[in-house]
Amino acid sequence: MPAFSANLDANSDQVSPVLFLCYDDVTFLDLAGPMQVFHAANTLRRKIGKVAPYQIKLVARAAGQVKTDVGVHIEANSWQDTIVSDRGIIIVPGGPGVWDSETQASVRDYLCAQPQEVEIASVCIGAFLLGHAGLLRGKQAVTHWKYCSRLQADFPETRVNADSIFIRDGGIWTSAGVTAGIDLALAIVERDFGHTLAADIARGLVVFLKRTGGQSQYSKILETQAGIPDGRLSDLHAWISDNLHKPLPTETLAEQLGMSTRSFVRYYVSKTGTTPRKAVENLRVDTAKRMLLDYPLLSIKRIADKCGFQGEERMRRTFVRQFGSTPSEYRENFGPTQQ
Amino acid sequence: MPAFSANLDANSDQVSPVLFLCYDDVTFLDLAGPMQVFHAANTLRRKIGKVAPYQIKLVARAAGQVKTDVGVHIEANSWQDTIVSDRGIIIVPGGPGVWDSETQASVRDYLCAQPQEVEIASVCIGAFLLGHAGLLRGKQAVTHWKYCSRLQADFPETRVNADSIFIRDGGIWTSAGVTAGIDLALAIVERDFGHTLAADIARGLVVFLKRTGGQSQYSKILETQAGIPDGRLSDLHAWISDNLHKPLPTETLAEQLGMSTRSFVRYYVSKTGTTPRKAVENLRVDTAKRMLLDYPLLSIKRIADKCGFQGEERMRRTFVRQFGSTPSEYRENFGPTQQ
């Protein structure tokens, strides 16, 4: 069987170890989500008279209790006593403990000692532990939307694809924030046993087998405007906000600062890392998002006008491009809950 | 402060106990999902200089380790030693352990001993424990889609609303299957601290604050046709399946069995609990769902024709009514994952 294709033959009775790597201050849900998926796969396979395919184990540097981020203690085995076969997979959840340098070092040593055939998967900021172990070099990867730019900065040889829910690159899987671990585990089960089993598990857990749109639809737009220690730019941004309903070509912005368009663009990019055009679009989108939620009775057309989108359709296209969902879907998904 | 309205004033520094009730074979994710939400609320409130509002505790009949359904052991306090104040909430997760009669009896005694002001919330089939404690009498409630009809049968004085993601009725909250516990917890945080905090938590966990559509979009359509011990009806259903692309008025079906339309309808309803018209619609929808997934390249129009929907728009409307999502969204959400 070639490495990194289907681990398990749907008709076989082979057992594949799935190790969940635990450390102090691991995010409880990063662990529980994927675990429940593999457990459900075992249950459903047993129901049709097959062997439970996934041998689920919690492993940590030392046997005993591990404290999760929510304060719950869980029992783990020592990873030194736990051998992973070449058909195994190690899941590395995220959590505040990821930033601990001792954790980084010990996880690195453990992961680097594995045979090359063992697959490694991270959930959320667990990707940083993979990075420290050198496993993301030359790979595509994703992490929680809040930490994507940091992952890219910390591991420049990695191609971070911030909008993915999960990415597989060879034997390395990474996934987006927290609940994306469920999507990741479903994808592994689908790879191993096909669509029907994965879909049954998804329905059982009441999640989608495949989400529409990428993780950025869940995140706030990156606010180019935040925290720039430059009074001139702050003033400019305030002026843009006040004039959002008007067309705002780069020339007009340059005029505001009394600069030529060319020097203004160079200056702006050097200060913010983004172009003025993109910054205006971000401000429009950001304002539209806030208005969609804060003024539930205002029509999307009116919001598009107020934010300077030159028409509802233009706003719709921008939203779909940026979040994979339309303004009305955004309002639906993030608006106040009505019971 | 009136009972069952906002528990916590957004500006107050009051602390509210949130007790997670554990028992053997509790579903790990039923517990972890809501727990992570309340923990995130604590973290975000602390970040803005406020007191962590939720005092999260695991409680069980006896102090010590509790075995969850996935095999992980977690540490719990004894519920006898844990006092819930009148602003508290008790979360009752689901899990295979729900069917244990000793668990049912002990949870009943514990819940019935609580002051009336304490709110009680269930996740997934945890609703059955609330039912056994008599808490669902005269209330609206929901549970996992697979168990809704059983909940209705076991507790006839409850109004089961099978399509909800969660329901609040007075001080009693119930929620749909497994991950709906996250939606439930977000709704409680939104009630307590408003939309912005809940939306921030949802974005942090990479979930939607409000899902579009009810839980039935995640479930298989109830197959009226399954398991009816009546040869004549099985034959009829087979004939319907073969002729699904044609119009199938009730008169035509009655002719197939050589009955008058009136006696046929009476006979059909008595055997299946549903009308022939509804049964035909269910078969059309069920077939369309299978085709959407199994033939990813077939257009929705063609599928609508083959399933006898008389047009794509008619199929779309039926899907939206039944699942809260369109055929193409259904295909997106449940179709094979492409990487």
Interface residues (C-beta under 8 A of the other chain):
Chain A: T27 F28 L29 L31 A32 G33 M35 Q36 H39 I56 L58 Q65 D69 V70 G71 V72 H73 I74 E75 H144 W145 K146 I167 R168 A176 G177 V178 T179 A180 I182 L186 A187 E190 H195 A198 A199 A202 R203 G204 L205 V206 V207 F208 L209 K210 R211 T212 Q215 Y218 S219 K220 L293 E329 E332 N333 F334 G335 P336 T337 Q339
Chain B: T27 F28 L29 L31 A32 G33 M35 Q36 H39 I56 L58 Q65 D69 V70 G71 V72 H73 I74 E75 H144 W145 K146 F166 I167 R168 A176 G177 V178 T179 A180 I182 L186 A187 E190 H195 A198 A199 A202 R203 G204 L205 V206 V207 F208 L209 K210 R211 T212 Q215 Y218 S219 K220 L293 E329 E332 N333 F334 G335 P336 T337 Q339
